[in-house]
Amino acid sequence: MTNEGRVEWVYGDGYMHNLKIVNNQVSSLRFVGNQNNWKADSITLFQFDIFLGLGYYDWTDNTQVPSGMSAVGSLIITGQNYWTVYTSTNFSGNRACIRVQPGQYVGFAQNLDDYGIFTVRSYRRGCYVDKKITLNSDQHGFAVTAQE
């Protein structure tokens, strides 16, 4: 499977936006976060960068990413609490503490490599390391990747 594609994202209450970069060629639509409260704490992992491939949603601590997720290339968090992500199972390995921008409820990491995070194998709510990363919380964004 390739991670080639175009992605556009929006969020918010009563926020409307015409999708532009997908040029009337939408092949799928994903909702992330808690379906009853999009501002609740959650983490959604994606197999490839720009939120492509398999997705896995959670709101609790997890000592091991599901076996079907052989890699994690991007993620989205919701809520206002920190999440600590780890490169190994059982909350071990290299780690980084991530959060949304202050006053916002959604944070996007479209390519974890940009943050020095090369995979995620476990995660938990809260901050358990000095390395803190504030994710992009723009209400609208887009990304394009091409196969090399």
C-alpha positions as CSV (number, residue, x, y, z in Angstrom):
1,M,0.0,0.0,0.0
2,T,1.2,3.5,-0.8
3,N,0.8,6.6,1.3
4,E,0.3,8.8,-1.7
5,G,-2.6,11.2,-1.5
6,R,-4.3,14.4,-0.6
7,V,-5.8,15.1,2.7
8,E,-7.8,18.1,4.0
9,W,-9.2,18.5,7.5
10,V,-11.6,20.8,9.4
11,Y,-13.1,20.8,12.8
12,G,-15.3,22.8,15.1
13,D,-18.9,23.5,16.1
14,G,-20.9,25.2,13.4
15,Y,-17.8,25.5,11.2
16,M,-18.3,25.0,7.5
17,H,-15.7,24.9,4.8
18,N,-15.6,24.1,1.1
19,L,-12.9,21.4,0.5
20,K,-10.5,22.8,-2.1
21,I,-7.4,20.6,-2.6
22,V,-9.3,17.4,-3.1
23,N,-10.8,18.8,-6.3
24,N,-14.2,17.0,-6.0
25,Q,-12.5,13.7,-5.7
26,V,-13.3,12.6,-2.1
27,S,-12.8,8.9,-1.6
28,S,-13.4,8.7,2.1
29,L,-14.3,10.8,5.2
30,R,-13.2,10.0,8.7
31,F,-14.4,11.3,12.0
32,V,-11.9,11.2,14.8
33,G,-12.4,11.6,18.6
34,N,-15.4,10.8,20.7
35,Q,-18.6,10.7,18.6
36,N,-20.6,12.2,21.5
37,N,-18.2,14.9,22.5
38,W,-15.5,15.9,20.0
39,K,-13.7,17.9,22.8
40,A,-13.2,14.9,25.0
41,D,-9.7,13.5,25.5
42,S,-8.8,10.9,22.8
43,I,-5.9,9.8,20.6
44,T,-6.3,8.4,17.1
45,L,-3.3,6.7,15.5
46,F,-2.8,6.3,11.7
47,Q,-0.6,3.8,10.0
48,F,0.9,6.3,7.5
49,D,1.6,10.0,7.4
50,I,-1.1,12.5,6.6
51,F,-3.7,10.3,8.4
52,L,-3.7,7.5,5.8
53,G,-3.9,3.8,6.2
54,L,-5.4,1.9,9.2
55,G,-6.7,4.1,12.0
56,Y,-7.0,3.3,15.7
57,Y,-9.0,5.4,18.2
58,D,-8.6,5.2,22.0
59,W,-9.3,7.3,25.1
60,T,-7.5,5.2,27.7
61,D,-3.9,4.2,28.4
62,N,-2.6,1.4,26.2
63,T,0.5,-0.7,26.9
64,Q,0.6,-2.0,23.3
65,V,-0.7,-0.6,20.0
66,P,-2.9,-3.3,18.3
67,S,-0.9,-5.9,16.3
68,G,-2.6,-4.8,13.1
69,M,-0.9,-1.4,13.4
70,S,2.6,-2.4,12.2
71,A,3.6,1.3,12.0
72,V,2.3,4.6,13.2
73,G,3.0,7.6,10.9
74,S,0.6,10.3,12.1
75,L,-1.9,11.0,14.9
76,I,-4.7,13.3,16.0
77,I,-5.4,14.1,19.6
78,T,-8.5,15.7,21.1
79,G,-9.2,17.3,24.4
80,Q,-6.9,19.5,26.5
81,N,-4.8,17.0,28.3
82,Y,-1.3,15.8,27.4
83,W,-0.7,12.4,26.0
84,T,2.7,10.6,26.3
85,V,3.6,8.4,23.3
86,Y,6.4,5.7,23.5
87,T,8.4,4.0,20.8
88,S,8.2,0.6,22.6
89,T,5.5,-1.4,24.4
90,N,4.7,-1.1,28.1
91,F,5.5,2.7,28.2
92,S,9.1,2.2,27.4
93,G,11.6,3.4,24.8
94,N,11.9,7.0,23.6
95,R,9.0,9.1,24.6
96,A,7.4,12.5,23.9
97,C,4.6,14.4,25.6
98,I,2.1,15.9,23.1
99,R,-0.8,18.3,23.5
100,V,-3.1,20.7,21.5
101,Q,-2.5,24.4,21.4
102,P,-3.8,26.2,24.6
103,G,-7.4,27.0,24.3
104,Q,-8.0,24.5,21.4
105,Y,-9.4,21.0,21.4
106,V,-7.7,19.2,18.5
107,G,-4.1,18.7,17.6
108,F,-2.7,17.3,14.3
109,A,0.6,15.5,13.8
110,Q,0.4,14.8,10.0
111,N,4.0,13.3,10.0
112,L,5.4,12.1,13.3
113,D,8.9,12.1,11.8
114,D,8.7,15.9,11.9
115,Y,8.6,15.7,15.7
116,G,11.4,13.1,16.0
117,I,8.8,10.4,16.7
118,F,9.4,7.5,14.3
119,T,6.7,5.2,15.6
120,V,4.3,4.7,18.5
121,R,4.0,1.4,20.3
122,S,2.3,2.5,23.5
123,Y,0.7,5.6,25.0
124,R,-1.0,7.1,28.0
125,R,-2.8,10.2,29.1
126,G,-0.7,12.7,31.0
127,C,2.8,13.9,30.6
128,Y,5.7,11.7,31.8
129,V,8.7,13.3,30.2
130,D,10.3,16.7,29.8
131,K,10.1,16.7,26.0
132,K,6.8,18.5,25.3
133,I,5.4,19.1,21.9
134,T,2.5,21.3,21.0
135,L,0.7,20.1,17.9
136,N,-0.8,22.2,15.1
137,S,-4.4,23.1,16.0
138,D,-5.4,25.1,12.9
139,Q,-9.1,24.7,12.2
140,H,-8.4,23.9,8.6
141,G,-5.4,22.3,7.0
142,F,-4.3,20.2,4.1
143,A,-1.4,18.0,3.0
144,V,-0.3,16.4,-0.2
145,T,2.2,13.6,-0.7
146,A,3.4,11.9,-3.9
147,Q,5.0,8.6,-4.4
148,E,8.8,8.9,-4.8
